[in-house]
Amino acid sequence: MTVITALRALAAALPLAMAAGPAHAEITDYEFRLLQGELKPGHGVIVAVQLIDKRSGKPVPDVVIFARRIDMAPDGMETMTSPIEAVPATEPGTYRFKTNLTMAGGWRLSLAAKVQGEEGTLESRLNLRVLP
């Protein structure tokens, strides 16, 4: 077998090998999305997000969210924070948090998460409005 013949055989087999293996994702292939961008003020308000695989558009379950914060940074009040805690999800790929949205205005939900099987940390900052 000549070198040219071997290279042709390799070139012909390469697309088949690539199609057979799993697609490799990057952490940037995922994004959190708010399920509701406008909420009413109150105590015990539920803020829900979904983690989406941007390549397929499908929700991603079993993510480990290890950091979360909610503050009024969009209105220039980053030090105005509220306690936030995770609550059980209602469907796979949806993540819910209970917080106190004490005043109307712009709020920012910051999340840091690990996606199963992926390297790196997914960090997200989502802006929402609290209406009077």
C-alpha positions, 0 to 999 in steps of 0.5 A, spaced: 500 500 500 502 506 498 502 512 502 497 516 497 493 510 498 493 509 505 492 517 506 486 516 501 483 510 506 484 514 512 480 520 509 475 516 507 474 513 514 475 519 518 467 522 517 465 515 519 469 515 525 467 522 527 459 521 526 460 514 530 463 518 536 459 522 541 459 530 540 464 533 544 461 539 548 464 546 551 461 549 557 459 555 552 454 550 549 449 551 555 446 557 558 441 558 563 434 562 561 429 565 566 422 562 565 419 568 567 422 575 566 417 579 570 415 578 577 411 581 583 415 583 589 414 579 596 417 574 600 418 567 598 417 568 591 419 563 586 424 564 581 425 559 576 430 557 570 432 552 565 438 550 563 438 549 555 443 545 551 444 550 545 446 545 540 439 541 541 435 546 545 433 541 550 433 542 557 439 539 561 437 535 568 442 533 574 446 540 574 450 541 580 449 549 582 454 550 587 453 558 588 447 563 587 446 570 589 440 575 587 441 582 588 439 589 585 445 590 580 441 592 574 439 598 578 446 600 581 445 597 588 449 591 587 449 591 595 442 590 595 441 582 596 436 578 598 437 570 601 436 565 596 435 558 597 434 552 592 427 548 592 425 542 589 424 542 581 418 540 578 421 538 571 428 535 569 432 541 567 428 546 571 431 549 577 427 553 582 429 558 587 425 561 593 427 569 595 425 575 598 424 580 592 423 586 597 422 592 592 420 593 585 426 594 580 431 590 576 434 584 580 440 580 577 440 572 579 447 570 578 449 562 578 455 558 578 454 550 576 457 544 574 454 540 568 455 533 568 460 530 564 463 537 562 469 541 564 469 548 567 464 552 570 458 555 567 457 562 570 450 566 568 448 572 570 440 573 569 436 580 569 429 580 571 424 585 573 420 586 579 414 590 578 410 594 583 
